[in-house]
Amino acid sequence: MTSRRPAGLATRLATVPSAVRRGLLVATPVAVLLGITGGVLVATTGSSDASDVPSRGVPEALAVKPVRTSGESVVQFMAHPDDDLFFMNPDTSQSIASGRSLTSVYLTAGESDGRNNRRGDPRRPADKAAYAEARQNGIRAAYAEMATGDRTSPWDRTEITIDGGARAELNTLRSRPQISLVWLQLKEAGTVADERPNSLHGLWDGKTGTLGSQLAAGSPVREDFAYTREQVVATIDGVLRRFRPTFVRMLDPTPGLNERTGRTSDHQDHTYGARFVQAALARYAGRPGRPAFGVQSYLGYSTGSLPHSLDPGTFEAKLRTLKTYAWTDHTDYCEDPAGCGDRKVAGRPAGRNWAQSIRYARSGSTSWVQPGAHAGELYAFGVLDGRLAVWHRAGKAAKWAGPVLQEGAGLDGGVVPVRLPDGRISVYGTRTDLGGAGGGYRREVAVATQASPGGVFGPWRSLGSPQPGDAGAGADISMPAVVVDRAGLAAVYVRDGRHAMSMTVQRPDGGFAPWQSAGGRELRGDPVAAVDATGRGHVFAATPKTVLTWTHPATPTPASPSSPSLPMATGLPPTTVALSAAPDGRDGVRLWFREPVSGDARSARFTGGGRPVGPVTEVPGGRSGHGAVVSAPDRGGLALRGRPGGLAVAPAPGRPWTGGGGPLFSGAPAIAPGGVAALTLDGRLTWTPWHP
């Protein structure tokens, strides 16, 4: 095996004392790995584009050990350095502020063309190892600044062995050892959508047998390597076993198509990196003795074409972090010839409108708490370990019990429960079939129903998909919106990967009709549904400019058992895409949404005519934040994610908001008789008694 350390190491170490003063120690030579049977590493030749940058590794035995705090532990996976700063912040900064464990894992080196230049900079020679190092420096500075206020707060860098034999770089923030960075340093695709077999995409599809490394110039990992498809999955599984998350963040594995170009709407590394994470999570879920975990996926590039979801203060904080990463001041504070950050980003630190927003690929139902068959009985539903998790409260005076994980794996985050006329509950969701190296990746809608009111849930039944297979955008389907009519039959609406609505209707024999088009264009996010007091169903879906609505009859007619209305334009102004709806009055429903930029709550009432009844209602003293606004039926109270990331509630529109700074939670809150529920990042159900 050939070492990648260039000649003249002793000369290069002359630059190290200044690095030591910043708390960065020099590694002793790491033993060469030999004879790993069935291991992850494959010997290759050394890198040809080595940079004049010294290693700053600390032997693992001497490094500050990462700390796993009690309770929540978040692990987030990114394809490239900066995906977290653009697409997962402010969630990332809120996790840092919480003081809990946070581990960020970067799958590729992000080496691009190896030129760390912005327009107007002196043109630097191509050096992929140096550019990867500069991006690492920028990420370390950004995280240090978020955690301590000082971008130069020191890190320990060390080479570690991941279960299975892989070697990776681990960085631990010395003053906050619960914050860690892990660099796997695979080669990036180098193109957003063009075919590049030597990439995560090519490895996933079997177009290449191995994908090699691109080591950063100063990395303590000194031997180049290559992974097979199986070995990437095993390595990510090893990271999960090492850091034992209770919550996992990743980018969207099914971003759909760009309507203008007809090509994928996100970077291929984002998409296929996320699919490798999905495969590893499926394996990790079968391992005993680990904490239960939830998963959240995030929109990537496509969020830039939607209305801004962050308020000005949150955006400015996010932008400051990006400017630190981008090394916009260009001062040599890190004393590294590779550079202190990513100058490619410096010319446009907000990206293409990415910094102004954050969006969940599946935002989560707001009706995930449902009444049971008896007075005061409640059920709550979520997804842990890729399985349906059920909590139960037997009555008003009883304590919540659970979660009980149901049979059936592969569920995507978030489910949509609905109550049937006979008191039973059906739970709808989507699940992913990962396929194999030859293809077959797909997503489908599925349902599980109680055998009797208050009884056990039966097995999952597949409803298929409006776009089966992974050709084009087939796997990009939203969470379902479900309307149950007075006969107890369900109509299921799904936004597909071509940004139109599809639907299927349950037949009297219990089966479901084939999927059919329900119209609509440019739909984004998840559709939502509510049933008014007359039994009429209302379905809503957002576009970048407005909201469309469909109505569904209270009782299907024999001549037309499955015909919803055509989509109707509501005339509403743009929203931040995350919607919720609840019954309102004798014949209507109320749609809740957020105003772009401010994040303030707004609502409009509908009675089935397409257009809202009356003007849009502004909620005075709105609480900035992102995600869905949740209301109790008939406007009995409001709950949402506040700007600090915790739960904020108001007893009625116009009444003062309280909270907002409590524990971080996943998805959206839910209001039920007597309280507000949220699922925190350690997999717990929190219940706040509340009587608006």
Steps between C-alpha positions, in 0.01 A plus 500: 500500500646833400500789744357831374729711722717699257876513527658768715279441804761635743513829311125533500480439873686826549166675455340302779588698817251774410240227454590358839443844655146475367460166676561278195749223573717302257426133458755234556520272196202270476573134439431383146193280474586161356317174451143606581298196397158602376567854620396824350828636372644422159858608438556750220783724393565827679339828404661694216380842613649518848523843656765669707291478816615320814292244680355613829380166625494395862551131578162359592625395842593862581206683341213649695233232496160586351230523765155351460260692719203331664173530313506612142795434271478631144704365210464682168633376166601729214640426157722811500644749747244785518183291434423530872558878503279561196223244546488387867559828678353638731428144622876440523568816700205425729645156573833662583327752729313219677826364641414148382713269288533592134708310245525619140616245244625604155498220243713662229797734512319759288818551298326642188762619248757566771502879454418701811408818316218749485459739211763771534741291708845422363463170316640216707638182344280193516570305819213277605665396827550865596145601404358213707716621790377858459138385513576302816658810652189700414268245658708481818499880525123519444422237764746648749341842455146361543608315813736748669483830313866455397578354159853411613387285795727193463409153377674167538544314170565129508479190285245248623396151403130454428343161573562294189853625439455845344732785592352846541597837643332602825504861623395583856448856621724516804286740704173326402589132452135408440548656153676277246570498128570181303659512155470187282675678207356318200529660157213726401323476162621841386176569312143562611320267259730386217577131498819434692547125571781569749262644759257405775233480229711264290588291804134473604389396150788256450666698220826485690631235737681735738515869579835639608603763748608862481689569820524855627855632504523521877298192584651258750365223274808430286412205280275528196225241485196393299155381608264253339124564519469260791794656679348850489187361665712314758703813575192720558355222716828506695470877553147448632616228738781722626288811566164332585258768381148556621435720197648499149500783246572453132420652162204392288557162327217570250509865391294460180547690177565860412193599296697738282787269404341157550812394692543421868429798722794435733867406490551131429739471797223630727251246368718190492688586816160506673412162351818350640400644839154343462658161431729531802211607723302192394795284606559693821131470595547124530784528751407433864589715798489841333267792568195543279543767234292730284595637157448835327589574137555849358441662163817601320533723195126520426431695819659803332210529253239522776393794720741571784411317821738672746446831675766772452672441834535125444616557144768749610634256760510224240671730251768597755585133542520453124728804468731349759505173305558692175795691650359827369744719694794313339724553805753226573367423846549125460860530368441218254631532143196306379273784614262560790174435318313448177561800277268360231214580738637842596358671191150374581488395867119471498521254211212510254247616760583195713603687814161672528311175560491159660254233391430142597454264207210348696372752749294267718131473575337742747229243585724227637312496832151350471219429751436136583174314548450600867464833678839667546682226310772619260743341256817662368695376199852552370781316325798359690755257355302509173197348675167635619528612864177515702445678832174450692319683778206302640315800647532858621654398831726233351864538406628459149644155427734402220636513249410156370665435164279320252610238251610613156819691419596752235260780597602852404482771765150614595161327478141619453242336731126540434203397711234281338124537571497175704775630737793313349814685389682454169858621462632595155862557407761433236771239507814451294626189326873556454539251215851386414801600295307420184221746588152452640500789747140611548256652747137402559201601711390255771230480767455313830161487676381395845313169493240647737456829690787511750640176357831400349615622163492260210783455249597771255317493167663646192305751293777516244616827351371738232844473337644156568870451456783749505488615139509878497324618815309185589628465856423861594157480656384713791344395824134415431202720580198287591126575498259248655137531388189412701505146366847453650675488162828684454618722217879529498675795332872509424720763335717319248852568373373699202334742743141397420234335718405132479229322695349161571165420661404207718231270360212358708681163505793667680739497205629812327441612144795563267678831545366779281599856426329767708657791313699794629838639398815616676392346831755499781520342843236275651127539435274525806134412553215571742135396511236757595190440714292411192739216413648677199874460452739784421851440362762774465842510334743790460673630189781759502242774443173393666294205631271266304203317650291193421165403657382145554133404546372394839338192346609366160221444249459163324558666165814678609654328802845649469478841341646795689469850365756634261765708675381851576716808544448652844649838415706484820839676506823296508565293811809329634346173363443326837119488550251364752120490506231438763118507518357846564133562573198317365597483134864594456865437563779740579834486319806611698831608350793738553577826328828488304796683657323592825399145593181640658188287515207567266175322420205491261158334528350281226154354446558312174477776242871515422547857617532579871202640684615841616852646504821337611523521879825630644594369843612801710828459680594207280792284603778474241622155415462241226271207432128441544263706714266265687151592617242330716162443331287814488801723576537391861876560516822507300836325521814526287878483493636829633814675387726336766374161377271403789124481538303827513127511579222756509157433658326672207593718202597840632585377851863516620737225393693305763797266467715456194827429679435150635635168373547457126244277333447326168226551245208714619318519834144369538212640702257257662232537769679609816848565368769541236732217395846508346761234422839610627831404339562227756189312382279602792140616487458823695151598614423852618162518677315795357141622493468789257 
